[in-house]
């Protein structure tokens, strides 16, 4: 298995706009050894705990989250952008640097008290993750943890989530822009 997952991530300068260095995970996904390592490491961290379902965040979080759910023998709940789920939903809006966005979860995604692991590809400012935590709490889920492939530490998203008292786990952290 690769010993340095950072080597599997491709930097794309100027995407989606000038000044941004996009962390492209398609290079991780196309390398079976890297993909296996990220899924195994996240699953192994949470295997000792009860995980009934994995809440995976639209869209790249679906890829990692579904594999983690399979590895843990847990169900999968998609957290989607507004208007993408076909049934009755709960929703929450959150601020972006350029406006707002809304995430939704089915109202019957899981029963109250269900042990939920949230999985996404990237933690930046924490807005998306905070919105997902609020959705899980709205359904009275018990959050086991929030796991990310990548954390952009310099954007302080971890600080934003500390007040929720959830376990935060990132495989790769970038401390500098």
N, C-alpha and C positions, 0 to 999 in steps of 0.2 A: 504494500500500500504506500502511496505517496507520503513522505514525512512532512512536506511543506505544502499545505493546501493553497497557500497564497500563490504558489507557482502555477496553479491550475486556473487562476482568475485572470481574465484579459482586461486590461485598462483601455478604454476608448475615450481619448481626449476630445472635448468639444461636443459630446453627446449627452443629453438631447439639445444642449445649447452651449455656446462658448463659455469657458470658465469651469465647466463641470468635467470631472473625470469619471465616466460611467464604469461601474464594476460589472462586467459582462460574465454571467455564470453559464452561458451556453458552452463554454470550453470545459467547465466542470461536468456538465450533463453529458457531453459527448465522450468523455473519458470514463469508462466503466469503473476503473479503479478509484478515481476521485469521487464519483457518485456513490459508490459503495462505502467509501470511507465516511462521507458526510452523513449518510443515512445511518450507518452503524454507530458512529460516535454520538449522534443525537439520541438514537434509540437506547443505546447502552446507558446513557446518563439517566434516562427516565424509566428504564426497565424495572428497577427496584421499587418504583412507586406504582400506585394504581393509576392507569390511564385508560379510561373508557372510550374516549374519542379524541381525535386530533382535529382541531379547527385550523384549516389551512387557508391562507390569505391570497386573494386574487392578485396576480395570476401565477407568478413564478413560485409562490408558496405552495400552490397545488402540487407541483412536481415533487418537491422535497417532502411535503406533508403527507402525501398519499403513500409514498414509500416508507416513511416512518410509521404511519398508521398500520400498514401491512406488517412491518417488522415487529410491532408491539401487539399485533392481534387486536387492534382497536378499530373503531369506526372512524369515518371521515366526514367532517362537516365543512362545506365550502362557505367561506366568507366572501361575498361578491360585491362588486360595484353596483350602485343603484340601478334597478330595472332588469337585472340579469337572472334573478331567481323567480321561478314560476308560481310560488305559493305565497301565502300570507307571511309577511316579514316584520321584523323589528329593524330599525335603522338608526344610525348615528352619523352625524356630520362632523367633520374635523377640518382644521385649517391646514392649508398648504402654503408654500412660499408665494404662490401665484393665485390663490383663491381658496375654494373649499371643495371637498369631495364628500361622498356619502357611501358608507358600507352597509350591507344588509346581511341578515341571517334569517333562516326560516324560523317562524315562531315555534315550530315543533321539532327543532333540530335535535334536542335532547331533553331529558327530564331534569327537573331541579335536583341538585346534588350530584349530577354527573361530573366525574373527574376529567377535566379537559386540559390537553396540552396544545398550546398555540404554536404554530410553526409558520415562519415566513423566511424569505430569502435575505432580507436586509433590514437592519435597524439604522435609521438616519436620525431625524429629529424626534422620533417617537410618536408622531401624530397618528399614524396608521395603527401602530401597536396599541396605543391608548384607546383608540376607537374600538378595536377588537376586544380588549379587556372589558370595556363598558358593555359591549354586546353580550359577552359571555356572562357577565354579572347580571345583566337584565334578565337572562334566562335562568338565573340562580345556579349557574355552573360553578364548580370548585376548580379553580385554576391551579394546575399542578406546576406549570412553568410556561415560559415564553422562550422559544428557541429560534435562533437565527443562524444562517450560514455566515453572514457578514455583518459586522457592526462598524459603522463609521463613528468611532469614539469621539472625534473632534466636534461632532454635531450634538453631543450631549443627550441623545435620546434615552440613554440609561437613566440619567438624572430625572427625566420626566416621568419615568415609570416606577421609580423607587417608592413613591407614596402609595402605590397599590399593594406593596408587600409581596409581590410575585417573584419567583425564582427566574432570573434572566440568565440565559446561556447563549454565548456566541462562539462559533468555531474559529472565526478569523476576525481580528480587530485591526483596523487601520486607525492609528492615533494622529496621523498628519494628513492634511489634504493632499 
